[in-house]
């Protein structure tokens, strides 16, 4: 496994989330694992999660938060 070498940012409902791991997945090309901590006081609901790599934002996706 190799750590991602570009700046990586994750937001949950527009609030910054702490990135714990950002690695390339073994034996694959273009597949990554990004672990992050949901910010405190995020209400249980569908949350908008957005990842930016090398300052390029990806589309926001909705995920359930409990």
PDB file with one MODEL, atoms N, CA, C and O in Angstrom:
MODEL        1
ATOM      1  N   UNK A   1       0.835  -1.177   0.000  1.00  0.00           N
ATOM      2  CA  UNK A   1       0.000   0.000   0.000  1.00  0.00           C
ATOM      3  C   UNK A   1       0.881   1.242   0.000  1.00  0.00           C
ATOM      4  O   UNK A   1       1.921   1.282   0.658  1.00  0.00           O
ATOM      5  N   UNK A   2       0.452   2.248  -0.743  1.00  0.00           N
ATOM      6  CA  UNK A   2       1.202   3.493  -0.824  1.00  0.00           C
ATOM      7  C   UNK A   2       0.302   4.656  -0.445  1.00  0.00           C
ATOM      8  O   UNK A   2      -0.863   4.710  -0.838  1.00  0.00           O
ATOM      9  N   UNK A   3       0.856   5.584   0.320  1.00  0.00           N
ATOM     10  CA  UNK A   3       0.086   6.763   0.692  1.00  0.00           C
ATOM     11  C   UNK A   3      -0.116   7.658  -0.525  1.00  0.00           C
ATOM     12  O   UNK A   3       0.747   7.751  -1.398  1.00  0.00           O
ATOM     13  N   UNK A   4      -1.267   8.310  -0.564  1.00  0.00           N
ATOM     14  CA  UNK A   4      -1.563   9.269  -1.622  1.00  0.00           C
ATOM     15  C   UNK A   4      -0.555  10.413  -1.518  1.00  0.00           C
ATOM     16  O   UNK A   4      -0.257  10.879  -0.419  1.00  0.00           O
ATOM     17  N   UNK A   5      -0.032  10.863  -2.649  1.00  0.00           N
ATOM     18  CA  UNK A   5       1.009  11.897  -2.603  1.00  0.00           C
ATOM     19  C   UNK A   5       0.514  13.280  -3.007  1.00  0.00           C
ATOM     20  O   UNK A   5       1.318  14.198  -3.173  1.00  0.00           O
ATOM     21  N   UNK A   6      -0.800  13.444  -3.167  1.00  0.00           N
ATOM     22  CA  UNK A   6      -1.382  14.752  -3.469  1.00  0.00           C
ATOM     23  C   UNK A   6      -2.144  15.255  -2.247  1.00  0.00           C
ATOM     24  O   UNK A   6      -2.618  14.454  -1.442  1.00  0.00           O
ATOM     25  N   UNK A   7      -2.264  16.571  -2.102  1.00  0.00           N
ATOM     26  CA  UNK A   7      -3.063  17.089  -0.993  1.00  0.00           C
ATOM     27  C   UNK A   7      -4.503  16.568  -1.080  1.00  0.00           C
ATOM     28  O   UNK A   7      -5.116  16.595  -2.147  1.00  0.00           O
ATOM     29  N   UNK A   8      -5.025  16.100   0.036  1.00  0.00           N
ATOM     30  CA  UNK A   8      -6.353  15.504   0.075  1.00  0.00           C
ATOM     31  C   UNK A   8      -7.173  16.181   1.159  1.00  0.00           C
ATOM     32  O   UNK A   8      -6.692  16.398   2.271  1.00  0.00           O
ATOM     33  N   UNK A   9      -8.423  16.513   0.825  1.00  0.00           N
ATOM     34  CA  UNK A   9      -9.314  17.160   1.784  1.00  0.00           C
ATOM     35  C   UNK A   9     -10.675  16.495   1.686  1.00  0.00           C
ATOM     36  O   UNK A   9     -11.151  16.185   0.594  1.00  0.00           O
ATOM     37  N   UNK A  10     -11.305  16.275   2.855  1.00  0.00           N
ATOM     38  CA  UNK A  10     -12.655  15.722   2.903  1.00  0.00           C
ATOM     39  C   UNK A  10     -13.514  16.677   3.711  1.00  0.00           C
ATOM     40  O   UNK A  10     -13.097  17.166   4.761  1.00  0.00           O
ATOM     41  N   UNK A  11     -14.725  16.944   3.212  1.00  0.00           N
ATOM     42  CA  UNK A  11     -15.676  17.728   3.986  1.00  0.00           C
ATOM     43  C   UNK A  11     -16.969  16.932   4.133  1.00  0.00           C
ATOM     44  O   UNK A  11     -17.349  16.160   3.253  1.00  0.00           O
ATOM     45  N   UNK A  12     -17.634  17.143   5.270  1.00  0.00           N
ATOM     46  CA  UNK A  12     -18.932  16.531   5.542  1.00  0.00           C
ATOM     47  C   UNK A  12     -19.893  17.680   5.828  1.00  0.00           C
ATOM     48  O   UNK A  12     -19.714  18.422   6.794  1.00  0.00           O
ATOM     49  N   UNK A  13     -20.899  17.821   4.994  1.00  0.00           N
ATOM     50  CA  UNK A  13     -21.832  18.948   5.084  1.00  0.00           C
ATOM     51  C   UNK A  13     -21.088  20.280   5.107  1.00  0.00           C
ATOM     52  O   UNK A  13     -21.494  21.212   5.803  1.00  0.00           O
ATOM     53  N   UNK A  14     -19.996  20.367   4.344  1.00  0.00           N
ATOM     54  CA  UNK A  14     -19.221  21.602   4.233  1.00  0.00           C
ATOM     55  C   UNK A  14     -18.220  21.833   5.350  1.00  0.00           C
ATOM     56  O   UNK A  14     -17.475  22.812   5.308  1.00  0.00           O
ATOM     57  N   UNK A  15     -18.182  20.946   6.361  1.00  0.00           N
ATOM     58  CA  UNK A  15     -17.236  21.093   7.465  1.00  0.00           C
ATOM     59  C   UNK A  15     -16.042  20.160   7.245  1.00  0.00           C
ATOM     60  O   UNK A  15     -16.221  19.028   6.797  1.00  0.00           O
ATOM     61  N   UNK A  16     -14.829  20.622   7.552  1.00  0.00           N
ATOM     62  CA  UNK A  16     -13.655  19.773   7.331  1.00  0.00           C
ATOM     63  C   UNK A  16     -13.685  18.517   8.199  1.00  0.00           C
ATOM     64  O   UNK A  16     -14.055  18.562   9.372  1.00  0.00           O
ATOM     65  N   UNK A  17     -13.289  17.402   7.600  1.00  0.00           N
ATOM     66  CA  UNK A  17     -13.172  16.129   8.303  1.00  0.00           C
ATOM     67  C   UNK A  17     -11.694  15.760   8.369  1.00  0.00           C
ATOM     68  O   UNK A  17     -10.937  16.033   7.437  1.00  0.00           O
ATOM     69  N   UNK A  18     -11.291  15.144   9.467  1.00  0.00           N
ATOM     70  CA  UNK A  18      -9.893  14.733   9.621  1.00  0.00           C
ATOM     71  C   UNK A  18      -9.659  13.450   8.812  1.00  0.00           C
ATOM     72  O   UNK A  18     -10.344  12.448   9.018  1.00  0.00           O
ATOM     73  N   UNK A  19      -8.692  13.488   7.896  1.00  0.00           N
ATOM     74  CA  UNK A  19      -8.336  12.315   7.091  1.00  0.00           C
ATOM     75  C   UNK A  19      -7.369  11.458   7.904  1.00  0.00           C
ATOM     76  O   UNK A  19      -6.325  11.934   8.350  1.00  0.00           O
ATOM     77  N   UNK A  20      -7.729  10.195   8.088  1.00  0.00           N
ATOM     78  CA  UNK A  20      -6.922   9.267   8.878  1.00  0.00           C
ATOM     79  C   UNK A  20      -5.978   8.476   7.980  1.00  0.00           C
ATOM     80  O   UNK A  20      -4.792   8.346   8.282  1.00  0.00           O
ATOM     81  N   UNK A  21      -6.498   7.953   6.886  1.00  0.00           N
ATOM     82  CA  UNK A  21      -5.713   7.185   5.916  1.00  0.00           C
ATOM     83  C   UNK A  21      -6.113   7.602   4.513  1.00  0.00           C
ATOM     84  O   UNK A  21      -7.281   7.888   4.249  1.00  0.00           O
ATOM     85  N   UNK A  22      -5.155   7.634   3.631  1.00  0.00           N
ATOM     86  CA  UNK A  22      -5.403   7.866   2.206  1.00  0.00           C
ATOM     87  C   UNK A  22      -4.355   7.059   1.459  1.00  0.00           C
ATOM     88  O   UNK A  22      -3.205   7.476   1.322  1.00  0.00           O
ATOM     89  N   UNK A  23      -4.778   5.886   0.975  1.00  0.00           N
ATOM     90  CA  UNK A  23      -3.818   4.953   0.373  1.00  0.00           C
ATOM     91  C   UNK A  23      -4.323   4.439  -0.971  1.00  0.00           C
ATOM     92  O   UNK A  23      -5.526   4.380  -1.222  1.00  0.00           O
ATOM     93  N   UNK A  24      -3.381   4.073  -1.820  1.00  0.00           N
ATOM     94  CA  UNK A  24      -3.711   3.367  -3.051  1.00  0.00           C
ATOM     95  C   UNK A  24      -4.004   1.920  -2.708  1.00  0.00           C
ATOM     96  O   UNK A  24      -3.298   1.320  -1.896  1.00  0.00           O
ATOM     97  N   UNK A  25      -5.037   1.350  -3.315  1.00  0.00           N
ATOM     98  CA  UNK A  25      -5.413  -0.023  -3.003  1.00  0.00           C
ATOM     99  C   UNK A  25      -4.485  -0.989  -3.743  1.00  0.00           C
ATOM    100  O   UNK A  25      -4.253  -0.833  -4.942  1.00  0.00           O
ATOM    101  N   UNK A  26      -3.953  -1.990  -3.028  1.00  0.00           N
ATOM    102  CA  UNK A  26      -2.985  -2.917  -3.636  1.00  0.00           C
ATOM    103  C   UNK A  26      -3.520  -3.615  -4.886  1.00  0.00           C
ATOM    104  O   UNK A  26      -4.694  -3.977  -4.964  1.00  0.00           O
ATOM    105  N   UNK A  27      -2.641  -3.790  -5.841  1.00  0.00           N
ATOM    106  CA  UNK A  27      -2.896  -4.519  -7.081  1.00  0.00           C
ATOM    107  C   UNK A  27      -4.029  -3.922  -7.920  1.00  0.00           C
ATOM    108  O   UNK A  27      -4.702  -4.640  -8.660  1.00  0.00           O
ATOM    109  N   UNK A  28      -4.237  -2.606  -7.800  1.00  0.00           N
ATOM    110  CA  UNK A  28      -5.246  -1.930  -8.613  1.00  0.00           C
ATOM    111  C   UNK A  28      -4.652  -0.647  -9.177  1.00  0.00           C
ATOM    112  O   UNK A  28      -3.605  -0.181  -8.728  1.00  0.00           O
ATOM    113  N   UNK A  29      -5.327  -0.089 -10.157  1.00  0.00           N
ATOM    114  CA  UNK A  29      -4.925   1.194 -10.724  1.00  0.00           C
ATOM    115  C   UNK A  29      -6.108   2.148 -10.562  1.00  0.00           C
ATOM    116  O   UNK A  29      -7.225   1.835 -10.975  1.00  0.00           O
ATOM    117  N   UNK A  30      -5.862   3.298  -9.965  1.00  0.00           N
ATOM    118  CA  UNK A  30      -6.915   4.296  -9.816  1.00  0.00           C
ATOM    119  C   UNK A  30      -7.939   3.987  -8.741  1.00  0.00           C
ATOM    120  O   UNK A  30      -9.024   4.566  -8.750  1.00  0.00           O
ATOM    121  N   UNK A  31      -7.622   3.081  -7.806  1.00  0.00           N
ATOM    122  CA  UNK A  31      -8.536   2.750  -6.710  1.00  0.00           C
ATOM    123  C   UNK A  31      -7.843   3.123  -5.405  1.00  0.00           C
ATOM    124  O   UNK A  31      -6.696   2.745  -5.168  1.00  0.00           O
ATOM    125  N   UNK A  32      -8.553   3.869  -4.563  1.00  0.00           N
ATOM    126  CA  UNK A  32      -7.967   4.373  -3.324  1.00  0.00           C
ATOM    127  C   UNK A  32      -8.895   4.114  -2.150  1.00  0.00           C
ATOM    128  O   UNK A  32     -10.104   3.951  -2.315  1.00  0.00           O
ATOM    129  N   UNK A  33      -8.315   4.080  -0.978  1.00  0.00           N
ATOM    130  CA  UNK A  33      -9.082   3.990   0.265  1.00  0.00           C
ATOM    131  C   UNK A  33      -8.805   5.263   1.053  1.00  0.00           C
ATOM    132  O   UNK A  33      -7.653   5.621   1.296  1.00  0.00           O
ATOM    133  N   UNK A  34      -9.876   5.938   1.446  1.00  0.00           N
ATOM    134  CA  UNK A  34      -9.758   7.156   2.243  1.00  0.00           C
ATOM    135  C   UNK A  34     -10.616   6.984   3.487  1.00  0.00           C
ATOM    136  O   UNK A  34     -11.838   6.869   3.393  1.00  0.00           O
ATOM    137  N   UNK A  35      -9.980   6.967   4.646  1.00  0.00           N
ATOM    138  CA  UNK A  35     -10.682   6.889   5.924  1.00  0.00           C
ATOM    139  C   UNK A  35     -10.678   8.280   6.544  1.00  0.00           C
ATOM    140  O   UNK A  35      -9.654   8.964   6.545  1.00  0.00           O
ATOM    141  N   UNK A  36     -11.826   8.695   7.070  1.00  0.00           N
ATOM    142  CA  UNK A  36     -11.917  10.017   7.680  1.00  0.00           C
ATOM    143  C   UNK A  36     -12.841   9.971   8.886  1.00  0.00           C
ATOM    144  O   UNK A  36     -13.634   9.043   9.045  1.00  0.00           O
ATOM    145  N   UNK A  37     -12.725  10.993   9.735  1.00  0.00           N
ATOM    146  CA  UNK A  37     -13.552  11.104  10.931  1.00  0.00           C
ATOM    147  C   UNK A  37     -14.629  12.151  10.665  1.00  0.00           C
ATOM    148  O   UNK A  37     -14.327  13.286  10.297  1.00  0.00           O
ATOM    149  N   UNK A  38     -15.877  11.761  10.853  1.00  0.00           N
ATOM    150  CA  UNK A  38     -16.994  12.696  10.680  1.00  0.00           C
ATOM    151  C   UNK A  38     -16.882  13.761  11.772  1.00  0.00           C
ATOM    152  O   UNK A  38     -16.685  13.425  12.940  1.00  0.00           O
ATOM    153  N   UNK A  39     -17.006  15.036  11.409  1.00  0.00           N
ATOM    154  CA  UNK A  39     -16.888  16.105  12.400  1.00  0.00           C
ATOM    155  C   UNK A  39     -17.908  15.958  13.537  1.00  0.00           C
ATOM    156  O   UNK A  39     -19.029  15.496  13.326  1.00  0.00           O
ATOM    157  N   UNK A  40     -17.498  16.358  14.737  1.00  0.00           N
ATOM    158  CA  UNK A  40     -18.384  16.322  15.901  1.00  0.00           C
ATOM    159  C   UNK A  40     -19.621  17.168  15.621  1.00  0.00           C
ATOM    160  O   UNK A  40     -19.563  18.130  14.855  1.00  0.00           O
ATOM    161  N   UNK A  41     -20.705  16.816  16.225  1.00  0.00           N
ATOM    162  CA  UNK A  41     -21.986  17.529  16.111  1.00  0.00           C
ATOM    163  C   UNK A  41     -22.606  17.434  14.718  1.00  0.00           C
ATOM    164  O   UNK A  41     -23.458  18.249  14.362  1.00  0.00           O
ATOM    165  N   UNK A  42     -22.185  16.448  13.932  1.00  0.00           N
ATOM    166  CA  UNK A  42     -22.871  16.193  12.663  1.00  0.00           C
ATOM    167  C   UNK A  42     -24.130  15.412  12.998  1.00  0.00           C
ATOM    168  O   UNK A  42     -24.058  14.342  13.603  1.00  0.00           O
ATOM    169  N   UNK A  43     -25.261  15.933  12.615  1.00  0.00           N
ATOM    170  CA  UNK A  43     -26.529  15.301  12.957  1.00  0.00           C
ATOM    171  C   UNK A  43     -26.734  14.009  12.180  1.00  0.00           C
ATOM    172  O   UNK A  43     -26.306  13.899  11.031  1.00  0.00           O
ATOM    173  N   UNK A  44     -27.397  13.015  12.810  1.00  0.00           N
ATOM    174  CA  UNK A  44     -27.708  11.773  12.102  1.00  0.00           C
ATOM    175  C   UNK A  44     -28.676  12.043  10.960  1.00  0.00           C
ATOM    176  O   UNK A  44     -29.798  12.497  11.186  1.00  0.00           O
ATOM    177  N   UNK A  45     -28.258  11.773   9.771  1.00  0.00           N
ATOM    178  CA  UNK A  45     -29.075  11.991   8.570  1.00  0.00           C
ATOM    179  C   UNK A  45     -28.216  11.638   7.360  1.00  0.00           C
ATOM    180  O   UNK A  45     -27.114  11.108   7.503  1.00  0.00           O
ATOM    181  N   UNK A  46     -28.720  11.932   6.189  1.00  0.00           N
ATOM    182  CA  UNK A  46     -27.916  11.798   4.982  1.00  0.00           C
ATOM    183  C   UNK A  46     -26.998  13.018   4.926  1.00  0.00           C
ATOM    184  O   UNK A  46     -27.470  14.155   4.927  1.00  0.00           O
ATOM    185  N   UNK A  47     -25.706  12.784   4.877  1.00  0.00           N
ATOM    186  CA  UNK A  47     -24.727  13.873   4.892  1.00  0.00           C
ATOM    187  C   UNK A  47     -24.048  13.963   3.533  1.00  0.00           C
ATOM    188  O   UNK A  47     -23.806  12.952   2.874  1.00  0.00           O
ATOM    189  N   UNK A  48     -23.745  15.187   3.128  1.00  0.00           N
ATOM    190  CA  UNK A  48     -23.010  15.421   1.892  1.00  0.00           C
ATOM    191  C   UNK A  48     -21.523  15.304   2.152  1.00  0.00           C
ATOM    192  O   UNK A  48     -20.970  16.059   2.952  1.00  0.00           O
ATOM    193  N   UNK A  49     -20.865  14.359   1.482  1.00  0.00           N
ATOM    194  CA  UNK A  49     -19.425  14.132   1.649  1.00  0.00           C
ATOM    195  C   UNK A  49     -18.738  14.492   0.337  1.00  0.00           C
ATOM    196  O   UNK A  49     -19.133  14.028  -0.733  1.00  0.00           O
ATOM    197  N   UNK A  50     -17.705  15.327   0.432  1.00  0.00           N
ATOM    198  CA  UNK A  50     -16.968  15.740  -0.757  1.00  0.00           C
ATOM    199  C   UNK A  50     -15.474  15.576  -0.520  1.00  0.00           C
ATOM    200  O   UNK A  50     -14.953  15.952   0.530  1.00  0.00           O
ATOM    201  N   UNK A  51     -14.803  15.016  -1.498  1.00  0.00           N
ATOM    202  CA  UNK A  51     -13.363  14.806  -1.452  1.00  0.00           C
ATOM    203  C   UNK A  51     -12.717  15.714  -2.484  1.00  0.00           C
ATOM    204  O   UNK A  51     -13.226  15.861  -3.595  1.00  0.00           O
ATOM    205  N   UNK A  52     -11.604  16.317  -2.121  1.00  0.00           N
ATOM    206  CA  UNK A  52     -10.800  17.104  -3.065  1.00  0.00           C
ATOM    207  C   UNK A  52      -9.392  16.535  -3.063  1.00  0.00           C
ATOM    208  O   UNK A  52      -8.794  16.343  -2.005  1.00  0.00           O
ATOM    209  N   UNK A  53      -8.870  16.269  -4.237  1.00  0.00           N
ATOM    210  CA  UNK A  53      -7.501  15.765  -4.365  1.00  0.00           C
ATOM    211  C   UNK A  53      -6.738  16.731  -5.259  1.00  0.00           C
ATOM    212  O   UNK A  53      -7.193  17.079  -6.349  1.00  0.00           O
ATOM    213  N   UNK A  54      -5.584  17.154  -4.789  1.00  0.00           N
ATOM    214  CA  UNK A  54      -4.765  18.129  -5.523  1.00  0.00           C
ATOM    215  C   UNK A  54      -5.596  19.356  -5.879  1.00  0.00           C
ATOM    216  O   UNK A  54      -5.490  19.893  -6.981  1.00  0.00           O
ATOM    217  N   UNK A  55      -6.429  19.794  -4.926  1.00  0.00           N
ATOM    218  CA  UNK A  55      -7.260  20.991  -5.046  1.00  0.00           C
ATOM    219  C   UNK A  55      -8.369  20.866  -6.088  1.00  0.00           C
ATOM    220  O   UNK A  55      -8.987  21.864  -6.457  1.00  0.00           O
ATOM    221  N   UNK A  56      -8.623  19.652  -6.562  1.00  0.00           N
ATOM    222  CA  UNK A  56      -9.696  19.427  -7.538  1.00  0.00           C
ATOM    223  C   UNK A  56     -10.844  18.721  -6.825  1.00  0.00           C
ATOM    224  O   UNK A  56     -10.687  17.579  -6.393  1.00  0.00           O
ATOM    225  N   UNK A  57     -11.998  19.383  -6.692  1.00  0.00           N
ATOM    226  CA  UNK A  57     -13.106  18.761  -5.964  1.00  0.00           C
ATOM    227  C   UNK A  57     -13.846  17.722  -6.797  1.00  0.00           C
ATOM    228  O   UNK A  57     -14.087  17.907  -7.990  1.00  0.00           O
ATOM    229  N   UNK A  58     -14.195  16.638  -6.144  1.00  0.00           N
ATOM    230  CA  UNK A  58     -15.043  15.614  -6.753  1.00  0.00           C
ATOM    231  C   UNK A  58     -16.498  15.996  -6.485  1.00  0.00           C
ATOM    232  O   UNK A  58     -16.763  16.829  -5.618  1.00  0.00           O
ATOM    233  N   UNK A  59     -17.432  15.410  -7.204  1.00  0.00           N
ATOM    234  CA  UNK A  59     -18.839  15.672  -6.907  1.00  0.00           C
ATOM    235  C   UNK A  59     -19.184  15.224  -5.484  1.00  0.00           C
ATOM    236  O   UNK A  59     -18.627  14.255  -4.970  1.00  0.00           O
ATOM    237  N   UNK A  60     -20.099  15.938  -4.876  1.00  0.00           N
ATOM    238  CA  UNK A  60     -20.551  15.559  -3.537  1.00  0.00           C
ATOM    239  C   UNK A  60     -21.444  14.330  -3.627  1.00  0.00           C
ATOM    240  O   UNK A  60     -22.252  14.199  -4.548  1.00  0.00           O
ATOM    241  N   UNK A  61     -21.287  13.424  -2.651  1.00  0.00           N
ATOM    242  CA  UNK A  61     -22.119  12.236  -2.556  1.00  0.00           C
ATOM    243  C   UNK A  61     -22.789  12.211  -1.203  1.00  0.00           C
ATOM    244  O   UNK A  61     -22.241  12.726  -0.228  1.00  0.00           O
ATOM    245  N   UNK A  62     -23.966  11.620  -1.128  1.00  0.00           N
ATOM    246  CA  UNK A  62     -24.711  11.526   0.122  1.00  0.00           C
ATOM    247  C   UNK A  62     -24.496  10.151   0.760  1.00  0.00           C
ATOM    248  O   UNK A  62     -24.577   9.118   0.096  1.00  0.00           O
ATOM    249  N   UNK A  63     -24.216  10.170   2.076  1.00  0.00           N
ATOM    250  CA  UNK A  63     -24.018   8.952   2.836  1.00  0.00           C
ATOM    251  C   UNK A  63     -24.774   9.080   4.151  1.00  0.00           C
ATOM    252  O   UNK A  63     -24.879  10.178   4.698  1.00  0.00           O
ATOM    253  N   UNK A  64     -25.303   7.968   4.668  1.00  0.00           N
ATOM    254  CA  UNK A  64     -25.988   8.037   5.953  1.00  0.00           C
ATOM    255  C   UNK A  64     -24.981   8.197   7.095  1.00  0.00           C
ATOM    256  O   UNK A  64     -23.932   7.553   7.113  1.00  0.00           O
ATOM    257  N   UNK A  65     -25.322   9.060   8.035  1.00  0.00           N
ATOM    258  CA  UNK A  65     -24.496   9.256   9.243  1.00  0.00           C
ATOM    259  C   UNK A  65     -25.384   8.900  10.418  1.00  0.00           C
ATOM    260  O   UNK A  65     -26.522   9.360  10.506  1.00  0.00           O
ATOM    261  N   UNK A  66     -24.855   8.067  11.339  1.00  0.00           N
ATOM    262  CA  UNK A  66     -25.616   7.703  12.541  1.00  0.00           C
ATOM    263  C   UNK A  66     -24.885   8.143  13.759  1.00  0.00           C
ATOM    264  O   UNK A  66     -25.360   7.930  14.875  1.00  0.00           O
TER     265      UNK A  66
ENDMDL
END
